[in-house]
Every structure is written in structure tokens, then in C-alpha cells.
Amino acid sequence: MSNTYTWKVGQCDRTLATGMITTLHYTVDATDAERTYSVGAYGSVGLEPAEDGTMVPYDLITEAQCIAWLQAAIGGEEKVTEICNALDAQLVEKKTPTTGTGTPWSSN
């Protein structure tokens, strides 16, 4: 079983007069196969204006559509894979840490 990735859009910035979404603010959460560890990333991406006749009315836009737009806007499948790989590396570090913090005289 592999890691699970959940993309969410937390906010859409838009032009009020037209309803055109200009910026998407998103998170990506990754959970390991055992559901023991989780990590996340966040970002925002600007969208190009919709072409004439292709704009979806604001009140009809779904989160799934926004996720597709943001993934395309950040660089498509290549960038999505890069983000997932970075999250995978963070999960590995959580499972088998290679660094630590603290002081030698403290038991914690």
C-alpha cells in the first residue's frame, strides 16, 4: 500500500465584478500507508484569465475543478509528482529520523 495524498483548496481569490478566480490557495496532505505519520505542504498559485466563452460561473465551480486548475497552473503532472516525492521524503524522515534537537543534559 502506498502513501495517500489529499489536495484541498482553502480559498479562492476572485474579481467580484466577473467572478473570475485569480488565485487559489491550497494544501496537500500526505499520510503513510499505515496511517501513522502525516505531513503537509501549502501554497498559492495565480490563474490565467479564462478564454472568452469558457469561464465557468463562480457558483458552479467545484473544488475538484479548482484542484485540476491549480495542478495545471503549478506545472502539471511533473510538478505534482515532485511535490508528492518531497512529501514522501518528509514521511521517511518522520519514520526514521536522521536529525534531532535538544541538549545533551536533558532527558527529553
Phi and psi in degrees as a GROMACS rama.xvg file:
@    title "Ramachandran Plot"
@    xaxis  label "Phi"
@    yaxis  label "Psi"
@TYPE xy
-110.213  175.15  SER-2
-65.6872  153.781  ASN-3
-111.223  135.694  THR-4
-118.826  132.724  TYR-5
-123.839  116.108  THR-6
-95.5962  132.819  TRP-7
-135.271  144.662  LYS-8
-105.263  118.689  VAL-9
-91.8924  -23.2585  GLY-10
-158.858  144.001  GLN-11
-120.187  122.284  CYS-12
-89.4107  136.839  ASP-13
-143.573  163.055  ARG-14
-86.7382  121.176  THR-15
-63.2488  -38.6204  LEU-16
-63.5199  -33.3216  ALA-17
-113.951  -19.2608  THR-18
80.7866  4.42272  GLY-19
-68.067  123.839  MET-20
-77.3734  128.886  ILE-21
-106.847  -30.2327  THR-22
-143.34  138.24  THR-23
-114.176  132.646  LEU-24
-107.87  126.483  HIS-25
-137.889  164.316  TYR-26
-129.983  154.098  THR-27
-130.591  120.844  VAL-28
-110.39  139.498  ASP-29
-122.519  136.057  ALA-30
-126.394  138.219  THR-31
-71.0327  166.506  ASP-32
-59.1115  -32.3082  ALA-33
-84.4528  -3.63246  GLU-34
60.2239  35.0982  ARG-35
-98.4658  -38.5912  THR-36
-120.704  147.128  TYR-37
-143.868  150.433  SER-38
-141.332  168.666  VAL-39
-152.43  166.117  GLY-40
-142.204  158.737  ALA-41
-142.239  160.804  TYR-42
-171.201  -178.827  GLY-43
-142.488  152.58  SER-44
-143.908  136.401  VAL-45
-82.3923  145.452  GLY-46
-107.579  144.696  LEU-47
-72.0736  149.329  GLU-48
-60.0697  144.538  PRO-49
-65.4382  147.088  ALA-50
-70.7929  153.35  GLU-51
-52.1678  132.076  ASP-52
80.803  -0.870047  GLY-53
-111.983  -3.86473  THR-54
-68.6286  131.087  MET-55
-86.5307  131.263  VAL-56
-55.5087  138.745  PRO-57
-50.4306  -45.6195  TYR-58
-73.7466  -3.04772  ASP-59
-106.822  -2.7048  LEU-60
-77.3123  135.271  ILE-61
-103.227  163.642  THR-62
-63.8017  -37.9507  GLU-63
-59.4445  -40.4213  ALA-64
-64.8234  -42.9428  GLN-65
-63.0373  -38.7557  CYS-66
-63.6882  -42.0611  ILE-67
-61.8505  -43.1314  ALA-68
-62.9065  -45.7881  TRP-69
-67.5511  -39.2391  LEU-70
-64.4782  -37.8366  GLN-71
-66.9455  -41.4283  ALA-72
-69.0195  -30.3612  ALA-73
-82.1729  -10.0926  ILE-74
132.475  12.9062  GLY-75
73.1513  -160.152  GLY-76
-57.905  -34.5372  GLU-77
-62.1535  -45.4221  GLU-78
-71.8228  -37.1437  LYS-79
-59.874  -45.0595  VAL-80
-62.5362  -41.3496  THR-81
-60.7655  -44.0457  GLU-82
-64.0832  -44.9014  ILE-83
-63.4511  -39.5155  CYS-84
-63.872  -39.4752  ASN-85
-65.1191  -39.9654  ALA-86
-66.8235  -38.335  LEU-87
-58.105  -44.1391  ASP-88
-62.7325  -38.4683  ALA-89
-65.5444  -38.4404  GLN-90
-64.6777  -42.0507  LEU-91
-60.8535  -43.3903  VAL-92
-63.0529  -36.7962  GLU-93
-67.1811  -40.4125  LYS-94
-70.4561  -41.588  LYS-95
-133.576  78.2659  THR-96
-59.1707  142.848  PRO-97
-113.119  -6.84835  THR-98
-134.66  161.264  THR-99
-150.759  173.648  GLY-100
-134.013  165.983  THR-101
132.851  -166.332  GLY-102
-128.105  147.841  THR-103
-66.6246  -22.2458  PRO-104
-91.7937  1.08481  TRP-105
-107.867  143.089  SER-106
-81.9028  -8.17346  SER-107
